[in-house]
Amino acid sequence: MSIMDEEEFKLIRQYRSKVDLSTVEAILEEIEQDYMHSGNLTSSIIFTYTNHMDAIKQNKEFYELLSKVLEKYSKRIGLENISQLVINSLK
């Protein structure tokens, strides 16, 4: 079974037309950059989300799901790969 077949990715695909893809890409990129410096994914997510509070508030459920996916799968296949899978799921 592919990661793309996991329940979390099925849920992410439901947000295709509900979230702004460029905003999601910017947030994921910022998380990746902060993570390279901090080495702590949770703190990078929190830091980045505080910088994008308006977008987070508009789609709270999506960004909670995104956090869960990043934390769950990044250890398996890497943060950059998970970010790409999320972006591809939203296209």
C-alpha positions, 0 to 999 in steps of 0.5 A, a space after each residue: 500500500 502506498 502512502 498516497 492510499 493512507 486515510 490522511 492523504 485521502 482527506 487531504 485530497 478533499 481540500 483540493 479546491 478549498 485551500 490556496 495551493 500557493 499558500 500551502 506551498 509557501 507554508 511547506 517551504 517555510 517549515 522545511 527551511 526552519 526545520 533545517 535550522 532547528 532540527 525540531 519539526 514540531 517547533 518548525 510547524 508552530 513557528 511557521 503557522 504563527 507567521 501565517 495565522 490568517 490562512 491557518 484560521 481560515 482552514 484550521 482542519 486542513 492545517 491540523 491534518 497537514 501537521 499530523 501528516 508531516 509529523 507522521 510520515 516525514 521520519 519515513 520518507 523525509 520532509 521534502 518528499 512528504 511536502 511534494 506528496 501533499 502538493 501533488 495531492 492538492 493539484 
